[in-house]
């Protein structure tokens, strides 16, 4: 009847280990950055979205941060992604809940 939950977890853990141990290539990183930048630019074409983004930035910290948002994304490096992924996907950071239908 398919894969056991324990085996599924092991497979997911293997993929996460690969993701945290290997750096993404430049092409992948550039592709993701371009998607984020184009998304931000197209969002700001609507006055309502622009106002909501300004309000969100002001709520979080400072509305002026909207002017450096794209730069914040373009500055991310492969090493940054690997460092943060190791923190987030650490086995010590993991909680497992096996939910079995009755």
C-alpha positions, -999 to 999 in steps of 0.1 A, spaced: 0 0 0 26 26 -10 55 39 10 56 38 48 57 71 66 91 63 80 105 55 46 89 87 32 106 107 60 140 91 52 136 101 15 127 136 24 156 138 48 180 126 21 168 154 -3 171 180 24 207 168 32 216 171 -5 200 205 -6 220 217 24 253 202 14 254 213 -22 254 249 -35 229 258 -62 244 268 -95 246 303 -108 219 298 -134 194 286 -108 202 315 -85 199 340 -113 166 325 -124 151 328 -89 163 364 -85 148 374 -119 115 359 -109 115 378 -76 125 411 -92 99 408 -120 72 399 -94 81 430 -73 81 453 -103 48 440 -117 32 442 -82 41 479 -80 23 487 -113 -10 487 -93 -15 517 -70 -34 495 -45 -5 470 -43 20 498 -40 1 513 -11 -2 479 6 35 473 2 43 507 16 20 500 46 36 466 51 71 480 51 61 507 75 44 482 98 75 459 98 101 487 101 103 516 77 83 524 45 115 536 29 127 500 28 105 495 -2 132 514 -21 159 488 -13 138 457 -14 151 446 -49 187 453 -38 182 430 -8 172 401 -30 200 408 -56 226 407 -28 218 371 -18 246 347 -26 248 310 -30 267 308 3 238 327 20 213 302 8 234 273 19 241 288 53 204 295 60 192 262 46 216 244 70 200 263 99 164 258 88 166 222 76 188 210 105 177 176 119 177 193 153 152 218 140 128 191 128 95 180 143 79 149 129 42 141 131 30 109 116 -7 112 108 -23 80 98 -59 78 86 -79 53 105 
